[in-house]
Amino acid sequence: MPNLRLMLQVLLFVCMLAAGNLLWKYGLVQMNGFMTNDKTLWQGIRDLLKSWPIWAGGVFYVVGTLYWFTILSRENISYVYPMVSIGYVITAVSGALIFGETILTTGWIGMGIVLLGFLVLSIR
């Protein structure tokens, strides 16, 4: 039987990381990339420091990491860490929906396998 409580905890954690990555992507799109278009490292850093989505993404990562610490404190890492792979699916699908990115057929197949693995791993 799946451990629904743990599945939800892992999903919350990976959603925090996905939100952080999506905010970072949004911020990078807004600033026309990091060290692109002849920007120097210092210009890129300046743009990062002035970007609210970059900061917000960092907050999601910090809060997510603290939440991950609580999960790791109670569960075996060999059990929960493979479940984190569901974050690849969440982030990729979100990127397609939000930014119009294309997911190839092989990507959908791979994500289906990851989703199946997540479900199998949740069984104790």
VEXNU-36140 format. One record per atom (N, C-alpha, C, O): residue number from 1; residue in one letter; atom name; x, z negated, y. Coordinates in steps of 0.001 Angstrom, whole numbers, always signed. Example, Ala and Ser with C-alpha at 12.3 -4.5 7.8 and 13.67 -1.06 7.14 Angstrom:
REM VEXNU-36140
{site 1, 'a', 'N', {+13190, -7800, -5690}}
{site 1, 'a', 'CA', {+12300, -7800, -4500}}
{site 1, 'a', 'C', {+13200, -7800, -3300}}
{site 1, 'a', 'O', {+14236, -8465, -3319}}
{site 2, 's', 'N', {+12850, -7080, -2250}}
{site 2, 's', 'CA', {+13670, -7140, -1060}}
{site 2, 's', 'C', {+12900, -7870, +30}}
{site 2, 's', 'O', {+13409, -8039, +1138}}
END
This chain:
REM VEXNU-36140
{site 1, 'm', 'N', {+840, +0, -1186}}
{site 1, 'm', 'CA', {+0, +0, +0}}
{site 1, 'm', 'C', {+887, +0, +1252}}
{site 1, 'm', 'O', {+1850, -763, +1326}}
{site 2, 'p', 'N', {+568, +848, +2232}}
{site 2, 'p', 'CA', {+1391, +905, +3449}}
{site 2, 'p', 'C', {+1345, -400, +4234}}
{site 2, 'p', 'O', {+314, -1069, +4306}}
{site 3, 'n', 'N', {+2470, -736, +4809}}
{site 3, 'n', 'CA', {+2573, -1905, +5677}}
{site 3, 'n', 'C', {+2174, -1456, +7090}}
{site 3, 'n', 'O', {+3023, -1039, +7878}}
{site 4, 'l', 'N', {+881, -1546, +7400}}
{site 4, 'l', 'CA', {+360, -1021, +8662}}
{site 4, 'l', 'C', {+944, -1727, +9880}}
{site 4, 'l', 'O', {+1218, -1090, +10897}}
{site 5, 'r', 'N', {+1134, -3037, +9780}}
{site 5, 'r', 'CA', {+1701, -3783, +10911}}
{site 5, 'r', 'C', {+3085, -3248, +11255}}
{site 5, 'r', 'O', {+3396, -2994, +12418}}
{site 6, 'l', 'N', {+3900, -3083, +10238}}
{site 6, 'l', 'CA', {+5257, -2588, +10467}}
{site 6, 'l', 'C', {+5239, -1138, +10943}}
{site 6, 'l', 'O', {+6021, -770, +11820}}
{site 7, 'm', 'N', {+4369, -320, +10385}}
{site 7, 'm', 'CA', {+4263, +1070, +10834}}
{site 7, 'm', 'C', {+3932, +1123, +12325}}
{site 7, 'm', 'O', {+4514, +1912, +13068}}
{site 8, 'l', 'N', {+3002, +286, +12755}}
{site 8, 'l', 'CA', {+2623, +263, +14168}}
{site 8, 'l', 'C', {+3763, -235, +15049}}
{site 8, 'l', 'O', {+3962, +269, +16155}}
{site 9, 'q', 'N', {+4511, -1221, +14562}}
{site 9, 'q', 'CA', {+5657, -1721, +15329}}
{site 9, 'q', 'C', {+6706, -624, +15501}}
{site 9, 'q', 'O', {+7219, -416, +16600}}
{site 10, 'v', 'N', {+7018, +67, +14421}}
{site 10, 'v', 'CA', {+8007, +1146, +14498}}
{site 10, 'v', 'C', {+7486, +2262, +15398}}
{site 10, 'v', 'O', {+8241, +2819, +16196}}
{site 11, 'l', 'N', {+6200, +2592, +15276}}
{site 11, 'l', 'CA', {+5619, +3628, +16142}}
{site 11, 'l', 'C', {+5697, +3232, +17611}}
{site 11, 'l', 'O', {+5996, +4072, +18460}}
{site 12, 'l', 'N', {+5434, +1974, +17919}}
{site 12, 'l', 'CA', {+5538, +1516, +19309}}
{site 12, 'l', 'C', {+6973, +1667, +19802}}
{site 12, 'l', 'O', {+7203, +2144, +20914}}
{site 13, 'f', 'N', {+7930, +1266, +18985}}
{site 13, 'f', 'CA', {+9337, +1388, +19359}}
{site 13, 'f', 'C', {+9712, +2844, +19619}}
{site 13, 'f', 'O', {+10300, +3157, +20655}}
{site 14, 'v', 'N', {+9377, +3732, +18688}}
{site 14, 'v', 'CA', {+9790, +5126, +18863}}
{site 14, 'v', 'C', {+9038, +5785, +20016}}
{site 14, 'v', 'O', {+9563, +6701, +20649}}
{site 15, 'c', 'N', {+7814, +5331, +20299}}
{site 15, 'c', 'CA', {+7099, +5864, +21463}}
{site 15, 'c', 'C', {+7782, +5454, +22766}}
{site 15, 'c', 'O', {+7803, +6221, +23728}}
{site 16, 'm', 'N', {+8338, +4246, +22795}}
{site 16, 'm', 'CA', {+9092, +3824, +23979}}
{site 16, 'm', 'C', {+10321, +4714, +24181}}
{site 16, 'm', 'O', {+10620, +5127, +25301}}
{site 17, 'l', 'N', {+11026, +5004, +23089}}
{site 17, 'l', 'CA', {+12201, +5869, +23205}}
{site 17, 'l', 'C', {+11797, +7297, +23556}}
{site 17, 'l', 'O', {+12467, +7956, +24352}}
{site 18, 'a', 'N', {+10708, +7775, +22967}}
{site 18, 'a', 'CA', {+10226, +9116, +23285}}
{site 18, 'a', 'C', {+9843, +9201, +24762}}
{site 18, 'a', 'O', {+10167, +10180, +25434}}
{site 19, 'a', 'N', {+9154, +8178, +25266}}
{site 19, 'a', 'CA', {+8783, +8153, +26684}}
{site 19, 'a', 'C', {+10033, +8189, +27558}}
{site 19, 'a', 'O', {+10071, +8884, +28573}}
{site 20, 'g', 'N', {+11053, +7436, +27158}}
{site 20, 'g', 'CA', {+12308, +7462, +27909}}
{site 20, 'g', 'C', {+12930, +8847, +27931}}
{site 20, 'g', 'O', {+13356, +9320, +28985}}
{site 21, 'n', 'N', {+12986, +9499, +26786}}
{site 21, 'n', 'CA', {+13554, +10849, +26722}}
{site 21, 'n', 'C', {+12726, +11860, +27504}}
{site 21, 'n', 'O', {+13282, +12736, +28167}}
{site 22, 'l', 'N', {+11419, +11749, +27434}}
{site 22, 'l', 'CA', {+10559, +12674, +28176}}
{site 22, 'l', 'C', {+10706, +12470, +29679}}
{site 22, 'l', 'O', {+10714, +13437, +30440}}
{site 23, 'l', 'N', {+10823, +11222, +30108}}
{site 23, 'l', 'CA', {+11068, +10966, +31532}}
{site 23, 'l', 'C', {+12419, +11509, +31965}}
{site 23, 'l', 'O', {+12548, +12068, +33054}}
{site 24, 'w', 'N', {+13436, +11345, +31106}}
{site 24, 'w', 'CA', {+14756, +11897, +31433}}
{site 24, 'w', 'C', {+14687, +13413, +31556}}
{site 24, 'w', 'O', {+15257, +13990, +32483}}
{site 25, 'k', 'N', {+13997, +14055, +30633}}
{site 25, 'k', 'CA', {+13853, +15517, +30685}}
{site 25, 'k', 'C', {+13147, +15920, +31973}}
{site 25, 'k', 'O', {+13577, +16852, +32653}}
{site 26, 'y', 'N', {+12065, +15221, +32312}}
{site 26, 'y', 'CA', {+11330, +15507, +33542}}
{site 26, 'y', 'C', {+12231, +15356, +34768}}
{site 26, 'y', 'O', {+12239, +16211, +35654}}
{site 27, 'g', 'N', {+12985, +14265, +34807}}
{site 27, 'g', 'CA', {+13902, +14050, +35919}}
{site 27, 'g', 'C', {+14962, +15135, +36014}}
{site 27, 'g', 'O', {+15299, +15590, +37107}}
{site 28, 'l', 'N', {+15486, +15547, +34867}}
{site 28, 'l', 'CA', {+16507, +16598, +34857}}
{site 28, 'l', 'C', {+15936, +17943, +35295}}
{site 28, 'l', 'O', {+16617, +18719, +35966}}
{site 29, 'v', 'N', {+14697, +18216, +34921}}
{site 29, 'v', 'CA', {+14046, +19448, +35368}}
{site 29, 'v', 'C', {+13877, +19409, +36884}}
{site 29, 'v', 'O', {+14141, +20395, +37571}}
{site 30, 'q', 'N', {+13432, +18256, +37400}}
{site 30, 'q', 'CA', {+13233, +18103, +38845}}
{site 30, 'q', 'C', {+14529, +18323, +39628}}
{site 30, 'q', 'O', {+14510, +18906, +40712}}
{site 31, 'm', 'N', {+15643, +17860, +39083}}
{site 31, 'm', 'CA', {+16907, +17977, +39810}}
{site 31, 'm', 'C', {+17700, +19219, +39400}}
{site 31, 'm', 'O', {+18883, +19340, +39718}}
{site 32, 'n', 'N', {+17050, +20129, +38702}}
{site 32, 'n', 'CA', {+17684, +21376, +38265}}
{site 32, 'n', 'C', {+18897, +21143, +37380}}
{site 32, 'n', 'O', {+19891, +21863, +37478}}
{site 33, 'g', 'N', {+18818, +20135, +36516}}
{site 33, 'g', 'CA', {+19869, +19897, +35534}}
{site 33, 'g', 'C', {+20968, +18984, +36025}}
{site 33, 'g', 'O', {+21089, +18688, +37214}}
{site 34, 'f', 'N', {+21756, +18555, +35076}}
{site 34, 'f', 'CA', {+22898, +17688, +35341}}
{site 34, 'f', 'C', {+24161, +18527, +35192}}
{site 34, 'f', 'O', {+24415, +19095, +34129}}
{site 35, 'm', 'N', {+24941, +18600, +36247}}
{site 35, 'm', 'CA', {+26178, +19381, +36247}}
{site 35, 'm', 'C', {+25901, +20843, +35898}}
{site 35, 'm', 'O', {+26637, +21461, +35129}}
{site 36, 't', 'N', {+24829, +21384, +36476}}
{site 36, 't', 'CA', {+24509, +22799, +36325}}
{site 36, 't', 'C', {+24546, +23448, +37699}}
{site 36, 't', 'O', {+24588, +22762, +38720}}
{site 37, 'n', 'N', {+24529, +24745, +37717}}
{site 37, 'n', 'CA', {+24517, +25484, +38993}}
{site 37, 'n', 'C', {+25650, +25052, +39915}}
{site 37, 'n', 'O', {+25447, +24840, +41110}}
{site 38, 'd', 'N', {+26831, +24927, +39352}}
{site 38, 'd', 'CA', {+28032, +24567, +40117}}
{site 38, 'd', 'C', {+28013, +23160, +40705}}
{site 38, 'd', 'O', {+28755, +22878, +41646}}
{site 39, 'k', 'N', {+27180, +22278, +40168}}
{site 39, 'k', 'CA', {+27202, +20880, +40605}}
{site 39, 'k', 'C', {+28448, +20212, +40031}}
{site 39, 'k', 'O', {+28852, +20478, +38899}}
{site 40, 't', 'N', {+29033, +19356, +40823}}
{site 40, 't', 'CA', {+30155, +18569, +40329}}
{site 40, 't', 'C', {+29618, +17348, +39588}}
{site 40, 't', 'O', {+28427, +17045, +39658}}
{site 41, 'l', 'N', {+30490, +16661, +38890}}
{site 41, 'l', 'CA', {+30108, +15430, +38210}}
{site 41, 'l', 'C', {+29519, +14444, +39197}}
{site 41, 'l', 'O', {+28502, +13815, +38908}}
{site 42, 'w', 'N', {+30138, +14299, +40353}}
{site 42, 'w', 'CA', {+29679, +13315, +41340}}
{site 42, 'w', 'C', {+28338, +13709, +41931}}
{site 42, 'w', 'O', {+27512, +12840, +42212}}
{site 43, 'q', 'N', {+28105, +14990, +42126}}
{site 43, 'q', 'CA', {+26792, +15438, +42608}}
{site 43, 'q', 'C', {+25719, +15158, +41555}}
{site 43, 'q', 'O', {+24606, +14745, +41881}}
{site 44, 'g', 'N', {+26067, +15388, +40297}}
{site 44, 'g', 'CA', {+25133, +15111, +39208}}
{site 44, 'g', 'C', {+24802, +13635, +39117}}
{site 44, 'g', 'O', {+23641, +13268, +38935}}
{site 45, 'i', 'N', {+25814, +12782, +39241}}
{site 45, 'i', 'CA', {+25590, +11332, +39194}}
{site 45, 'i', 'C', {+24724, +10897, +40369}}
{site 45, 'i', 'O', {+23816, +10082, +40211}}
{site 46, 'r', 'N', {+25008, +11444, +41545}}
{site 46, 'r', 'CA', {+24206, +11115, +42726}}
{site 46, 'r', 'C', {+22741, +11496, +42494}}
{site 46, 'r', 'O', {+21838, +10720, +42807}}
{site 47, 'd', 'N', {+22510, +12686, +41947}}
{site 47, 'd', 'CA', {+21140, +13117, +41660}}
{site 47, 'd', 'C', {+20466, +12191, +40649}}
{site 47, 'd', 'O', {+19288, +11863, +40794}}
{site 48, 'l', 'N', {+21211, +11769, +39628}}
{site 48, 'l', 'CA', {+20651, +10849, +38632}}
{site 48, 'l', 'C', {+20233, +9535, +39278}}
{site 48, 'l', 'O', {+19150, +9017, +39005}}
{site 49, 'l', 'N', {+21088, +9006, +40127}}
{site 49, 'l', 'CA', {+20820, +7714, +40764}}
{site 49, 'l', 'C', {+19628, +7760, +41714}}
{site 49, 'l', 'O', {+19003, +6734, +41978}}
{site 50, 'k', 'N', {+19315, +8945, +42224}}
{site 50, 'k', 'CA', {+18208, +9092, +43166}}
{site 50, 'k', 'C', {+16903, +9492, +42481}}
{site 50, 'k', 'O', {+15887, +9666, +43153}}
{site 51, 's', 'N', {+16914, +9639, +41179}}
{site 51, 's', 'CA', {+15747, +10155, +40465}}
{site 51, 's', 'C', {+14935, +9028, +39813}}
{site 51, 's', 'O', {+15436, +8339, +38925}}
{site 52, 'w', 'N', {+13682, +8840, +40254}}
{site 52, 'w', 'CA', {+12848, +7788, +39670}}
{site 52, 'w', 'C', {+12576, +8027, +38181}}
{site 52, 'w', 'O', {+12544, +7054, +37428}}
{site 53, 'p', 'N', {+12375, +9277, +37711}}
{site 53, 'p', 'CA', {+12137, +9434, +36269}}
{site 53, 'p', 'C', {+13346, +9039, +35419}}
{site 53, 'p', 'O', {+13182, +8548, +34302}}
{site 54, 'i', 'N', {+14539, +9245, +35930}}
{site 54, 'i', 'CA', {+15741, +8837, +35197}}
{site 54, 'i', 'C', {+15762, +7315, +35075}}
{site 54, 'i', 'O', {+16040, +6783, +34001}}
{site 55, 'w', 'N', {+15470, +6615, +36169}}
{site 55, 'w', 'CA', {+15430, +5154, +36141}}
{site 55, 'w', 'C', {+14318, +4647, +35225}}
{site 55, 'w', 'O', {+14528, +3722, +34441}}
{site 56, 'a', 'N', {+13135, +5253, +35325}}
{site 56, 'a', 'CA', {+12005, +4833, +34495}}
{site 56, 'a', 'C', {+12318, +5055, +33013}}
{site 56, 'a', 'O', {+11978, +4223, +32172}}
{site 57, 'g', 'N', {+12966, +6179, +32698}}
{site 57, 'g', 'CA', {+13368, +6433, +31319}}
{site 57, 'g', 'C', {+14335, +5374, +30816}}
{site 57, 'g', 'O', {+14261, +4954, +29661}}
{site 58, 'g', 'N', {+15234, +4949, +31677}}
{site 58, 'g', 'CA', {+16166, +3882, +31308}}
{site 58, 'g', 'C', {+15450, +2565, +31028}}
{site 58, 'g', 'O', {+15825, +1828, +30116}}
{site 59, 'v', 'N', {+14416, +2275, +31819}}
{site 59, 'v', 'CA', {+13642, +1051, +31591}}
{site 59, 'v', 'C', {+12961, +1112, +30221}}
{site 59, 'v', 'O', {+12968, +126, +29483}}
{site 60, 'f', 'N', {+12375, +2262, +29879}}
{site 60, 'f', 'CA', {+11756, +2403, +28563}}
{site 60, 'f', 'C', {+12778, +2181, +27447}}
{site 60, 'f', 'O', {+12469, +1558, +26432}}
{site 61, 'y', 'N', {+13986, +2688, +27638}}
{site 61, 'y', 'CA', {+15026, +2510, +26615}}
{site 61, 'y', 'C', {+15433, +1046, +26475}}
{site 61, 'y', 'O', {+15613, +562, +25357}}
{site 62, 'v', 'N', {+15579, +342, +27582}}
{site 62, 'v', 'CA', {+15970, -1066, +27532}}
{site 62, 'v', 'C', {+14870, -1896, +26873}}
{site 62, 'v', 'O', {+15149, -2695, +25979}}
{site 63, 'v', 'N', {+13636, -1714, +27303}}
{site 63, 'v', 'CA', {+12520, -2466, +26723}}
{site 63, 'v', 'C', {+12364, -2113, +25243}}
{site 63, 'v', 'O', {+12138, -2991, +24411}}
{site 64, 'g', 'N', {+12485, -826, +24920}}
{site 64, 'g', 'CA', {+12400, -400, +23531}}
{site 64, 'g', 'C', {+13481, -1029, +22668}}
{site 64, 'g', 'O', {+13220, -1441, +21538}}
{site 65, 't', 'N', {+14683, -1103, +23195}}
{site 65, 't', 'CA', {+15792, -1705, +22445}}
{site 65, 't', 'C', {+15538, -3188, +22208}}
{site 65, 't', 'O', {+15805, -3692, +21117}}
{site 66, 'l', 'N', {+15029, -3886, +23206}}
{site 66, 'l', 'CA', {+14707, -5305, +23023}}
{site 66, 'l', 'C', {+13618, -5476, +21965}}
{site 66, 'l', 'O', {+13676, -6409, +21164}}
{site 67, 'y', 'N', {+12643, -4597, +21954}}
{site 67, 'y', 'CA', {+11596, -4659, +20944}}
{site 67, 'y', 'C', {+12177, -4356, +19556}}
{site 67, 'y', 'O', {+11793, -4980, +18567}}
{site 68, 'w', 'N', {+13097, -3401, +19495}}
{site 68, 'w', 'CA', {+13763, -3070, +18230}}
{site 68, 'w', 'C', {+14505, -4291, +17685}}
{site 68, 'w', 'O', {+14523, -4519, +16475}}
{site 69, 'f', 'N', {+15117, -5075, +18574}}
{site 69, 'f', 'CA', {+15796, -6298, +18140}}
{site 69, 'f', 'C', {+14827, -7227, +17421}}
{site 69, 'f', 'O', {+15195, -7856, +16430}}
{site 70, 't', 'N', {+13587, -7320, +17912}}
{site 70, 't', 'CA', {+12614, -8191, +17249}}
{site 70, 't', 'C', {+12259, -7657, +15871}}
{site 70, 't', 'O', {+12088, -8432, +14929}}
{site 71, 'i', 'N', {+12149, -6341, +15746}}
{site 71, 'i', 'CA', {+11853, -5744, +14433}}
{site 71, 'i', 'C', {+13008, -6003, +13481}}
{site 71, 'i', 'O', {+12796, -6421, +12342}}
{site 72, 'l', 'N', {+14234, -5757, +13941}}
{site 72, 'l', 'CA', {+15412, -5950, +13081}}
{site 72, 'l', 'C', {+15600, -7411, +12687}}
{site 72, 'l', 'O', {+16165, -7710, +11634}}
{site 73, 's', 'N', {+15129, -8313, +13531}}
{site 73, 's', 'CA', {+15259, -9732, +13215}}
{site 73, 's', 'C', {+14402, -10136, +12022}}
{site 73, 's', 'O', {+14691, -11127, +11351}}
{site 74, 'r', 'N', {+13347, -9365, +11757}}
{site 74, 'r', 'CA', {+12408, -9721, +10691}}
{site 74, 'r', 'C', {+12466, -8808, +9468}}
{site 74, 'r', 'O', {+11976, -9180, +8402}}
{site 75, 'e', 'N', {+13053, -7625, +9607}}
{site 75, 'e', 'CA', {+13001, -6626, +8532}}
{site 75, 'e', 'C', {+14399, -6173, +8142}}
{site 75, 'e', 'O', {+15349, -6320, +8911}}
{site 76, 'n', 'N', {+14513, -5623, +6946}}
{site 76, 'n', 'CA', {+15776, -5043, +6490}}
{site 76, 'n', 'C', {+16019, -3720, +7209}}
{site 76, 'n', 'O', {+15134, -2868, +7278}}
{site 77, 'i', 'N', {+17218, -3561, +7740}}
{site 77, 'i', 'CA', {+17543, -2324, +8442}}
{site 77, 'i', 'C', {+17478, -1122, +7490}}
{site 77, 'i', 'O', {+17129, -16, +7903}}
{site 78, 's', 'N', {+17812, -1345, +6231}}
{site 78, 's', 'CA', {+17759, -246, +5257}}
{site 78, 's', 'C', {+16323, +213, +5013}}
{site 78, 's', 'O', {+16098, +1312, +4505}}
{site 79, 'y', 'N', {+15368, -611, +5369}}
{site 79, 'y', 'CA', {+13958, -268, +5205}}
{site 79, 'y', 'C', {+13381, +353, +6478}}
{site 79, 'y', 'O', {+12703, +1379, +6413}}
{site 80, 'v', 'N', {+13644, -261, +7634}}
{site 80, 'v', 'CA', {+12993, +191, +8863}}
{site 80, 'v', 'C', {+13720, +1334, +9571}}
{site 80, 'v', 'O', {+13077, +2164, +10215}}
{site 81, 'y', 'N', {+15030, +1389, +9465}}
{site 81, 'y', 'CA', {+15735, +2422, +10243}}
{site 81, 'y', 'C', {+15359, +3840, +9825}}
{site 81, 'y', 'O', {+15184, +4689, +10698}}
{site 82, 'p', 'N', {+15227, +4134, +8543}}
{site 82, 'p', 'CA', {+14779, +5489, +8198}}
{site 82, 'p', 'C', {+13399, +5830, +8758}}
{site 82, 'p', 'O', {+13098, +7000, +8995}}
{site 83, 'm', 'N', {+12563, +4818, +8969}}
{site 83, 'm', 'CA', {+11233, +5062, +9530}}
{site 83, 'm', 'C', {+11305, +5534, +10987}}
{site 83, 'm', 'O', {+10367, +6156, +11485}}
{site 84, 'v', 'N', {+12395, +5245, +11653}}
{site 84, 'v', 'CA', {+12560, +5631, +13059}}
{site 84, 'v', 'C', {+12596, +7157, +13206}}
{site 84, 'v', 'O', {+12404, +7680, +14303}}
{site 85, 's', 'N', {+12839, +7860, +12113}}
{site 85, 's', 'CA', {+12886, +9327, +12177}}
{site 85, 's', 'C', {+11570, +9922, +12667}}
{site 85, 's', 'O', {+11552, +11071, +13109}}
{site 86, 'i', 'N', {+10484, +9184, +12602}}
{site 86, 'i', 'CA', {+9204, +9673, +13120}}
{site 86, 'i', 'C', {+9309, +9970, +14619}}
{site 86, 'i', 'O', {+8517, +10740, +15163}}
{site 87, 'g', 'N', {+10280, +9362, +15271}}
{site 87, 'g', 'CA', {+10501, +9618, +16694}}
{site 87, 'g', 'C', {+10859, +11070, +16975}}
{site 87, 'g', 'O', {+10530, +11590, +18041}}
{site 88, 'y', 'N', {+11529, +11734, +16033}}
{site 88, 'y', 'CA', {+11841, +13155, +16205}}
{site 88, 'y', 'C', {+10563, +13968, +16327}}
{site 88, 'y', 'O', {+10474, +14878, +17152}}
{site 89, 'v', 'N', {+9584, +13642, +15512}}
{site 89, 'v', 'CA', {+8308, +14365, +15528}}
{site 89, 'v', 'C', {+7569, +14100, +16829}}
{site 89, 'v', 'O', {+7101, +15031, +17484}}
{site 90, 'i', 'N', {+7465, +12841, +17200}}
{site 90, 'i', 'CA', {+6746, +12469, +18418}}
{site 90, 'i', 'C', {+7371, +13126, +19642}}
{site 90, 'i', 'O', {+6664, +13659, +20497}}
{site 91, 't', 'N', {+8698, +13087, +19722}}
{site 91, 't', 'CA', {+9384, +13650, +20889}}
{site 91, 't', 'C', {+9275, +15166, +20920}}
{site 91, 't', 'O', {+9033, +15742, +21981}}
{site 92, 'a', 'N', {+9448, +15820, +19786}}
{site 92, 'a', 'CA', {+9378, +17285, +19744}}
{site 92, 'a', 'C', {+7978, +17789, +20100}}
{site 92, 'a', 'O', {+7834, +18722, +20890}}
{site 93, 'v', 'N', {+6960, +17180, +19524}}
{site 93, 'v', 'CA', {+5584, +17603, +19820}}
{site 93, 'v', 'C', {+5253, +17321, +21281}}
{site 93, 'v', 'O', {+4607, +18140, +21935}}
{site 94, 's', 'N', {+5682, +16186, +21796}}
{site 94, 's', 'CA', {+5454, +15863, +23204}}
{site 94, 's', 'C', {+6168, +16854, +24115}}
{site 94, 's', 'O', {+5617, +17272, +25133}}
{site 95, 'g', 'N', {+7382, +17227, +23756}}
{site 95, 'g', 'CA', {+8116, +18213, +24547}}
{site 95, 'g', 'C', {+7401, +19555, +24583}}
{site 95, 'g', 'O', {+7390, +20236, +25608}}
{site 96, 'a', 'N', {+6809, +19928, +23463}}
{site 96, 'a', 'CA', {+6057, +21183, +23414}}
{site 96, 'a', 'C', {+4803, +21092, +24290}}
{site 96, 'a', 'O', {+4477, +22031, +25015}}
{site 97, 'l', 'N', {+4112, +19968, +24216}}
{site 97, 'l', 'CA', {+2881, +19802, +24990}}
{site 97, 'l', 'C', {+3140, +19671, +26487}}
{site 97, 'l', 'O', {+2426, +20259, +27300}}
{site 98, 'i', 'N', {+4159, +18903, +26848}}
{site 98, 'i', 'CA', {+4408, +18615, +28260}}
{site 98, 'i', 'C', {+5206, +19714, +28948}}
{site 98, 'i', 'O', {+4880, +20111, +30067}}
{site 99, 'f', 'N', {+6247, +20204, +28290}}
{site 99, 'f', 'CA', {+7154, +21153, +28925}}
{site 99, 'f', 'C', {+6964, +22586, +28450}}
{site 99, 'f', 'O', {+7660, +23491, +28911}}
{site 100, 'g', 'N', {+6026, +22798, +27531}}
{site 100, 'g', 'CA', {+5778, +24153, +27041}}
{site 100, 'g', 'C', {+6874, +24684, +26138}}
{site 100, 'g', 'O', {+7018, +25896, +25980}}
{site 101, 'e', 'N', {+7641, +23795, +25549}}
{site 101, 'e', 'CA', {+8714, +24222, +24654}}
{site 101, 'e', 'C', {+8121, +24770, +23355}}
{site 101, 'e', 'O', {+7026, +24379, +22950}}
{site 102, 't', 'N', {+8842, +25664, +22720}}
{site 102, 't', 'CA', {+8377, +26298, +21495}}
{site 102, 't', 'C', {+8956, +25587, +20280}}
{site 102, 't', 'O', {+10150, +25292, +20224}}
{site 103, 'i', 'N', {+8090, +25317, +19310}}
{site 103, 'i', 'CA', {+8548, +24762, +18042}}
{site 103, 'i', 'C', {+8403, +25864, +17000}}
{site 103, 'i', 'O', {+7305, +26376, +16778}}
{site 104, 'l', 'N', {+9500, +26223, +16367}}
{site 104, 'l', 'CA', {+9487, +27267, +15357}}
{site 104, 'l', 'C', {+8810, +26777, +14080}}
{site 104, 'l', 'O', {+8631, +25576, +13879}}
{site 105, 't', 'N', {+8441, +27713, +13235}}
{site 105, 't', 'CA', {+7806, +27365, +11961}}
{site 105, 't', 'C', {+8678, +26418, +11156}}
{site 105, 't', 'O', {+8180, +25466, +10555}}
{site 106, 't', 'N', {+9975, +26676, +11142}}
{site 106, 't', 'CA', {+10873, +25785, +10402}}
{site 106, 't', 'C', {+10865, +24375, +10992}}
{site 106, 't', 'O', {+11015, +23391, +10267}}
{site 107, 'g', 'N', {+10691, +24285, +12302}}
{site 107, 'g', 'CA', {+10590, +22973, +12943}}
{site 107, 'g', 'C', {+9340, +22239, +12491}}
{site 107, 'g', 'O', {+9391, +21041, +12212}}
{site 108, 'w', 'N', {+8211, +22949, +12416}}
{site 108, 'w', 'CA', {+6967, +22323, +11951}}
{site 108, 'w', 'C', {+7097, +21866, +10507}}
{site 108, 'w', 'O', {+6622, +20788, +10148}}
{site 109, 'i', 'N', {+7734, +22677, +9681}}
{site 109, 'i', 'CA', {+7932, +22302, +8274}}
{site 109, 'i', 'C', {+8803, +21047, +8193}}
{site 109, 'i', 'O', {+8476, +20100, +7478}}
{site 110, 'g', 'N', {+9902, +21049, +8927}}
{site 110, 'g', 'CA', {+10791, +19884, +8934}}
{site 110, 'g', 'C', {+10089, +18636, +9415}}
{site 110, 'g', 'O', {+10273, +17558, +8849}}
{site 111, 'm', 'N', {+9275, +18772, +10468}}
{site 111, 'm', 'CA', {+8558, +17606, +10978}}
{site 111, 'm', 'C', {+7515, +17115, +9978}}
{site 111, 'm', 'O', {+7251, +15916, +9891}}
{site 112, 'g', 'N', {+6923, +18038, +9227}}
{site 112, 'g', 'CA', {+5992, +17630, +8171}}
{site 112, 'g', 'C', {+6695, +16808, +7103}}
{site 112, 'g', 'O', {+6154, +15818, +6610}}
{site 113, 'i', 'N', {+7907, +17229, +6751}}
{site 113, 'i', 'CA', {+8697, +16485, +5767}}
{site 113, 'i', 'C', {+9044, +15102, +6297}}
{site 113, 'i', 'O', {+8966, +14114, +5566}}
{site 114, 'v', 'N', {+9429, +15030, +7577}}
{site 114, 'v', 'CA', {+9752, +13737, +8190}}
{site 114, 'v', 'C', {+8514, +12835, +8190}}
{site 114, 'v', 'O', {+8610, +11651, +7869}}
{site 115, 'l', 'N', {+7365, +13386, +8545}}
{site 115, 'l', 'CA', {+6132, +12606, +8555}}
{site 115, 'l', 'C', {+5800, +12082, +7162}}
{site 115, 'l', 'O', {+5408, +10927, +7004}}
{site 116, 'l', 'N', {+5959, +12928, +6166}}
{site 116, 'l', 'CA', {+5728, +12495, +4785}}
{site 116, 'l', 'C', {+6709, +11380, +4408}}
{site 116, 'l', 'O', {+6321, +10400, +3773}}
{site 117, 'g', 'N', {+7967, +11528, +4796}}
{site 117, 'g', 'CA', {+8969, +10490, +4535}}
{site 117, 'g', 'C', {+8611, +9180, +5201}}
{site 117, 'g', 'O', {+8776, +8115, +4606}}
{site 118, 'f', 'N', {+8118, +9243, +6437}}
{site 118, 'f', 'CA', {+7686, +8034, +7147}}
{site 118, 'f', 'C', {+6591, +7317, +6364}}
{site 118, 'f', 'O', {+6633, +6099, +6197}}
{site 119, 'l', 'N', {+5615, +8077, +5888}}
{site 119, 'l', 'CA', {+4510, +7476, +5124}}
{site 119, 'l', 'C', {+5007, +6879, +3810}}
{site 119, 'l', 'O', {+4587, +5788, +3425}}
{site 120, 'v', 'N', {+5898, +7589, +3125}}
{site 120, 'v', 'CA', {+6433, +7076, +1854}}
{site 120, 'v', 'C', {+7237, +5800, +2088}}
{site 120, 'v', 'O', {+7125, +4839, +1327}}
{site 121, 'l', 'N', {+8048, +5799, +3146}}
{site 121, 'l', 'CA', {+8864, +4631, +3448}}
{site 121, 'l', 'C', {+8041, +3401, +3805}}
{site 121, 'l', 'O', {+8493, +2272, +3617}}
{site 122, 's', 'N', {+6838, +3616, +4318}}
{site 122, 's', 'CA', {+6023, +2472, +4738}}
{site 122, 's', 'C', {+5423, +1726, +3558}}
{site 122, 's', 'O', {+4888, +630, +3725}}
{site 123, 'i', 'N', {+5505, +2306, +2370}}
{site 123, 'i', 'CA', {+4927, +1662, +1179}}
{site 123, 'i', 'C', {+5922, +653, +647}}
{site 123, 'i', 'O', {+7108, +947, +493}}
{site 124, 'r', 'N', {+5427, -533, +371}}
{site 124, 'r', 'CA', {+6278, -1587, -195}}
{site 124, 'r', 'C', {+5769, -1968, -1548}}
{site 124, 'r', 'O', {+6343, -2840, -2200}}
END
